[in-house]
Amino acid sequence: MHKYFAKPLFLGKKIEFLTECHSTNDELLKRVRYGDDQEGYILYTDHQTKGKGQRGNAWISEPKQNLLFSILLRPKGLSVRSSHYLNLIAGLAICHVLDEQFGFESELKWPNDVYVNDRKIAGILVETILEGYQVDDAIIGIGLNVNQGYFSLPTATSVKIESKQAHIDRMDLLESIVSAIEAQYLFLKSQAFEKIQSRYYQKMRWRGELHTFKDAEGTLEGEIIGIDETGRLLVKTFNQLKRFDVKEIEFLH
């Protein structure tokens, strides 16, 4: 087990490994509540029994095959309205590493999934602790399918499947992702919001394309324009521009 990562400047200098846990986000949150709030604290595990995804979904993966970790950030001065940028920088960091190391052309499906070849390879869950109207602490949980070779769902994939490599070193991959998160996080701390959003749009799945969605009123055809100032999805239909929060829209085809 690594005691710390050498590549990043300030993230990943404290690392904790659990053989098994309910959820790395929950476990790291416990440590923050007990006063262990060192920025860059990473907690990872070989197996989550109650891994959490967005919308209350479960994140299920085979033990000892994938990357399941959470990292603590302390983005002082980041407003609640801008907290969605934490999701963006995590997604961009994962995409950067996957594309650079494995030659993928990854995409980011709003709000928090990473796709390769039309299949989900990673998910992100950001949970925040607020102080007034600002983010005090943020826990970014990431599940990345690495060495798993089979999935019951045809919509899931892994680095091993897509790269056709026999085995990927998970700790080396984790260190690369943490380094990439740090680079993106520095942009966020400098409030380079436009640059982050521009990079996100380059990776945004279905952006600028006509697709079918489902909302509370039924199915609709529309084009993803982007996101608004609070991270809501912007979809242009034939007669209006609609804004959607998480759980308010479903991607169909």
LINWOZI-V952226 format. One record per residue. SS is DSSP state (H for helix, E for strand, - for the rest). PSI is psi in whole degrees, -180 to 180 (* if undefined). OMEGA is omega as a letter, one per 30 degrees, with the letter a starting at -180 (none if undefined). Layout:
<<SS,PSI,OMEGA> <SS,PSI,OMEGA>>
//
This chain:
<<-,134,l> <-,138,l> <-,-30,l> <-,165,l> <-,141,a> <-,-33,a> <-,-51,a> <-,154,a> <-,-43,a> <-,-12,l> <-,153,l> <-,24,l> <-,-9,l> <-,121,a> <E,136,l> <E,135,l> <E,133,l> <E,131,l> <-,-40,a> <-,147,l> <E,168,l> <-,-53,a> <-,130,l> <H,-34,l> <H,-46,a> <H,-43,a> <H,-41,l> <H,-36,l> <H,-38,l> <H,-43,a> <H,-37,l> <H,-42,a> <H,-27,l> <-,5,l> <-,3,l> <-,87,a> <-,39,l> <-,122,a> <-,136,a> <-,-1,l> <-,126,l> <E,133,l> <E,126,a> <E,162,a> <E,162,l> <-,-19,a> <-,127,l> <E,126,l> <-,-23,l> <-,52,l> <-,141,a> <E,138,l> <-,-179,l> <H,159,l> <H,17,a> <H,8,a> <-,159,l> <E,149,l> <-,114,a> <-,131,l> <-,159,l> <-,140,l> <-,142,l> <-,19,a> <-,-25,a> <-,177,l> <E,119,l> <E,105,a> <E,162,l> <E,147,l> <E,140,a> <E,126,l> <E,153,l> <-,76,a> <-,67,a> <-,133,a> <-,-7,l> <-,122,a> <E,157,l> <H,-39,a> <H,-26,a> <H,8,a> <-,-20,l> <-,-17,l> <H,-22,l> <H,-41,l> <H,-43,a> <H,-47,a> <H,-34,l> <H,-45,l> <H,-43,l> <H,-36,l> <H,-44,l> <H,-47,l> <H,-44,a> <H,-47,a> <H,-45,a> <H,-43,a> <H,-42,a> <H,-42,a> <H,-28,a> <H,0,l> <-,23,l> <-,165,l> <-,74,a> <-,159,l> <E,158,l> <E,114,l> <E,124,l> <-,138,g> <-,-14,a> <-,25,a> <E,146,l> <E,130,a> <E,145,l> <E,126,a> <-,46,l> <-,18,l> <E,147,a> <E,129,l> <E,-20,a> <E,155,l> <E,152,a> <E,138,l> <E,115,l> <E,128,l> <E,134,a> <E,151,l> <E,123,a> <E,151,l> <E,96,a> <-,-125,a> <-,18,a> <E,158,l> <E,123,l> <E,-55,l> <E,150,l> <E,130,l> <E,119,l> <E,114,l> <E,134,a> <E,132,l> <E,118,a> <E,123,l> <-,119,a> <-,-72,a> <-,4,l> <-,132,a> <-,-8,a> <-,142,l> <-,141,l> <-,-24,l> <-,131,l> <-,-10,a> <-,3,a> <E,153,l> <-,-179,a> <-,168,l> <H,-42,a> <H,-47,a> <H,-47,a> <H,-33,a> <H,-17,a> <-,26,l> <-,149,a> <-,-38,a> <-,141,l> <-,133,l> <-,113,a> <H,-38,a> <H,-38,l> <H,-41,l> <H,-41,l> <H,-44,a> <H,-39,l> <H,-41,l> <H,-41,l> <H,-41,l> <H,-40,l> <H,-38,l> <H,-43,l> <H,-44,a> <H,-44,l> <H,-37,a> <H,-36,l> <H,-36,l> <H,-42,a> <H,-42,a> <H,-27,l> <-,6,l> <-,37,l> <-,59,a> <H,-42,a> <H,-40,l> <H,-42,l> <H,-45,a> <H,-38,l> <H,-43,l> <H,-37,l> <H,-43,a> <H,-32,l> <H,-24,a> <H,-4,a> <E,122,a> <-,134,l> <-,3,a> <E,132,l> <-,10,a> <-,154,l> <E,123,a> <E,173,l> <E,134,a> <E,172,l> <E,130,l> <E,-166,a> <-,-22,a> <-,-6,a> <E,-159,a> <E,153,l> <E,152,l> <E,136,a> <E,173,l> <E,127,l> <E,121,l> <E,-37,a> <E,-143,l> <E,156,l> <-,-171,a> <-,-13,l> <-,7,l> <-,4,l> <-,148,a> <E,135,l> <E,118,l> <E,125,l> <E,118,l> <-,-174,a> <-,-21,a> <-,0,a> <-,166,l> <E,119,a> <E,148,l> <E,135,a> <E,136,l> <-,172,l> <-,140,a> <-,-5,a> <-,-10,a> <-,147,l> <E,133,l> <E,126,a> <-,-74,l> <-,*,none>>
//
